[in-house]
């Protein structure tokens, strides 16, 4: 669940209450979570967090 909070934070949203964002989410997992969030909210999948993840992981 902390992985989801991390992705929400990268998307500029509030993270899940009580679950601090994880710091070690891999790029592929973050992309999968973002896709699932977008699908559940009927948004187009855009992988908008890719750039932020690359910066954080380097």
C-alpha positions in Angstrom: 0.0 0.0 0.0 2.9 2.4 0.6 3.8 1.8 -3.1 0.4 3.3 -4.0 0.9 6.2 -1.7 4.3 6.8 -3.4 2.7 6.9 -6.9 -0.1 9.2 -5.7 2.6 11.5 -4.4 4.5 11.5 -7.7 1.2 12.2 -9.4 0.8 15.3 -7.3 -2.0 13.9 -5.2 -2.5 13.3 -1.5 -1.3 9.9 -0.5 -3.3 7.3 1.4 -4.0 8.4 4.9 -1.9 6.5 7.4 0.4 5.0 4.8 3.5 7.0 4.2 4.9 6.8 0.7 7.5 4.1 0.2 11.0 5.3 -0.9 12.1 2.2 -2.8 9.4 1.7 -5.5 10.9 0.5 -8.8 10.2 2.2 -12.0 8.3 -0.8 -13.5 6.1 -1.2 -10.4 5.3 2.5 -10.2 4.3 2.4 -13.9 2.0 -0.5 -13.3 0.4 1.2 -10.3 -0.1 4.4 -12.2 -1.7 2.5 -15.0 -4.1 0.8 -12.6 -5.0 4.1 -11.0 -5.7 5.6 -14.4 -7.8 2.6 -15.5 -9.8 2.6 -12.3 -10.5 6.3 -12.8 -11.2 5.9 -16.5 -8.3 8.1 -17.5 -6.0 7.5 -20.4 -2.7 5.8 -19.4 0.1 8.3 -19.9 2.9 7.2 -17.6 3.2 10.8 -16.5 5.5 9.9 -13.6 8.3 8.3 -15.7 10.5 11.4 -15.7 10.1 11.9 -12.0 11.0 8.3 -11.3 14.1 8.4 -13.5 15.3 11.5 -11.6 14.6 9.9 -8.2 16.3 6.6 -9.1 19.5 8.2 -10.4 
